[in-house]
Amino acid sequence: MKVEIEISDFYFEESEFTDALKAHTIRDAVSTVKKETDKYIQDEVSRQVKELVLSSLNKRIEIETKRILKEGLIKSYDSNIKEPVSFETYIQQMFNHNGNYNSINEVIKRVANDFAEQARKKYDLMFASQVVNSMRENGFLNEEGAKLLLK
C-alpha cells in the first residue's frame, strides 16, 4: 500500500494563516464570554426572582395568618366541607381522619405511665447503688459481694 500526501494541500500563505488564527481566536473568545455572561445572567435572574417570590409568599402568609387568627376560622381538614370551621373543629377533624381522636386520653395515660415506670426504674437503680456503696464504705460488704449485688 502506498500513501502519498501533498504538502500543498496543507499550505497556507502567511496572511491566510494569520487571518484564520485571528478568526478562530475571536470565535473562541466570543464563545467563552457569551457562556460566562449567560451563566451570570441566569444566576442573577434566578436570584432576583427567588427573592421576589419569597417576599410575596411571606406577605401572603402573614396576611392569611392574621386573618385566620382574627376570624378564628380555618379551611376544613375534610375536603367535603366547603365552609371554614373553628380551630377546635379542625383539630377534631384531623384526629378523626387519622383515627386517634377517641383514644387521646388513652394515649396520654399510656405515655404518662411509661414515663413514670422509667422514672421508677431509674430511682430504684440509683437507690440500690447508693445502698451498696454505703455498705461497702462502712465495711459491711466486700468487693465480691458488691459486684454480685450490682449485677
C-alpha positions in Angstrom: 0.0 0.0 0.0 1.3 3.4 -0.9 0.1 6.7 0.6 1.0 10.0 -0.9 0.4 13.3 0.8 0.9 16.5 -1.0 2.1 19.3 1.3 0.5 21.9 -0.8 -2.9 20.8 0.5 -1.9 22.0 4.0 -0.1 25.0 2.9 -1.3 28.5 4.0 0.1 31.7 3.0 1.2 33.7 6.0 -1.6 36.2 5.7 -4.2 33.4 5.3 -2.8 31.6 8.4 -2.8 34.8 10.4 -6.4 35.6 9.3 -7.6 32.1 10.2 -5.9 32.2 13.6 -7.4 35.6 14.3 -10.9 34.4 13.3 -10.6 31.3 15.5 -9.3 33.2 18.5 -12.1 35.8 18.1 -14.8 33.0 17.8 -13.3 31.2 20.9 -13.2 34.4 22.9 -16.7 35.4 21.9 -18.0 31.9 22.8 -16.3 32.0 26.2 -17.6 35.5 27.0 -21.1 34.5 25.9 -21.2 31.4 28.0 -20.0 33.2 31.1 -22.4 36.1 30.5 -25.3 33.7 30.0 -24.5 31.9 33.2 -24.2 35.1 35.2 -27.4 36.5 33.8 -29.3 33.2 34.6 -27.9 33.1 38.1 -28.8 36.8 38.7 -32.3 36.5 37.3 -32.9 33.3 39.3 -31.7 35.0 42.5 -33.9 38.1 42.0 -37.0 36.0 41.0 -36.5 33.8 44.1 -36.3 36.9 46.3 -39.5 38.4 44.8 -41.3 35.1 45.2 -40.2 34.6 48.8 -41.1 38.1 49.7 -44.5 37.8 48.1 -45.2 34.4 49.7 -44.1 35.8 53.1 -46.5 38.7 52.8 -49.4 36.4 51.8 -48.7 34.0 54.6 -48.6 36.9 57.1 -51.9 38.3 55.8 -53.6 34.9 55.8 -52.3 34.0 59.3 -53.6 37.3 60.7 -56.9 36.8 59.0 -57.3 33.2 60.3 -56.3 34.3 63.9 -58.7 37.3 63.8 -61.7 35.3 62.5 -60.9 32.1 64.4 -61.8 30.1 61.3 -59.7 27.9 59.0 -60.4 25.8 55.9 -61.8 22.5 56.9 -59.5 19.4 57.1 -62.3 17.5 55.5 -62.3 18.3 51.7 -66.0 17.6 51.5 -66.8 20.6 53.8 -66.5 23.8 51.9 -67.2 26.4 54.6 -64.5 27.4 57.2 -64.5 25.8 60.6 -63.2 26.7 64.1 -59.8 25.6 65.2 -61.4 23.1 67.6 -63.4 21.5 64.8 -60.4 21.4 62.6 -58.3 19.6 65.2 -61.2 17.1 65.8 -61.4 16.5 62.1 -57.6 15.9 62.0 -57.8 13.3 64.8 -60.9 11.7 63.4 -59.3 11.4 60.0 -56.3 9.6 61.5 -58.5 7.5 63.8 -57.0 8.8 67.0 -59.5 11.3 68.4 -61.3 8.9 70.6 -58.1 7.4 72.1 -56.3 10.7 73.0 -56.9 10.1 76.7 -55.6 6.6 76.4 -52.5 7.8 74.6 -51.8 10.4 77.2 -52.3 7.9 80.0 -50.0 5.4 78.3 -47.3 8.0 77.8 -47.6 9.2 81.4 -47.4 5.6 82.7 -44.4 4.7 80.6 -42.6 7.8 81.8 -43.5 7.0 85.5 -42.2 3.5 85.0 -38.9 4.6 83.6 -38.5 7.1 86.4 -39.2 4.4 89.0 -36.6 2.1 87.4 -34.0 4.9 87.4 -34.8 5.8 91.0 -34.6 2.1 92.1 -31.3 1.6 90.4 -29.9 4.8 91.9 -31.1 3.9 95.4 -29.7 0.4 95.2 -26.3 1.8 94.1 -26.3 4.2 97.0 -27.1 1.4 99.5 -24.4 -0.9 98.1 -21.8 2.0 98.1 -22.8 2.9 101.7 -22.5 -0.8 102.8 -19.1 -1.1 101.2 -17.8 2.1 102.7 -18.9 1.1 106.2 -17.2 -2.4 105.8 -20.4 -4.4 105.7 -19.8 -5.6 102.2 -16.7 -6.9 100.4 -15.9 -6.2 96.7 -17.2 -9.6 95.5 -20.5 -9.2 97.3 -20.9 -5.7 95.8 -20.3 -7.0 92.3 -22.9 -9.7 92.8 -25.5 -7.2 94.1 -25.0 -4.7 91.3 -25.4 -7.3 88.6 
